[in-house]
Amino acid sequence: MKVGDLVLALRKECDEALHWARECGCWFCCNESNGVGVVVERLNEKGVQHSGGYWAVMFEAGEWRLYGAEIELLSETQ
């Protein structure tokens, strides 16, 4: 993964039943985000791969920080 890649947040903390009832308290639901964003910055050293790295991702609702294990790569930049 790298800056510019299009990603999807896996939203593991999102309660599916509460999500559809609009009662989930996760950041994505509270901000009505679809979970699709662009990687804007790597927040850990390149040699550190704990949990797939740590990334700042810009979503339509604003910037949120996630581990690589919490996001799925949709499209890579060239």
Stockholm file with secondary structure:
# STOCKHOLM 1.0

chainA/1-78         MKVGDLVLALRKECDEALHWARECGCWFCCNESNGVGVVVERLNEKGVQHSGGYWAVMFEAGEWRLYGAEIELLSETQ
#=GR chainA/1-78 SS CCTTCEEEECCTTSCHHHHHTTCCCSHHHHTTCCSEEEEEEECSCTTCCGGGCEEEEEETTEEEEEEGGGEEEEECCC
#=GC SS_cons        CCTTCEEEECCTTSCHHHHHTTCCCSHHHHTTCCSEEEEEEECSCTTCCGGGCEEEEEETTEEEEEEGGGEEEEECCC
//
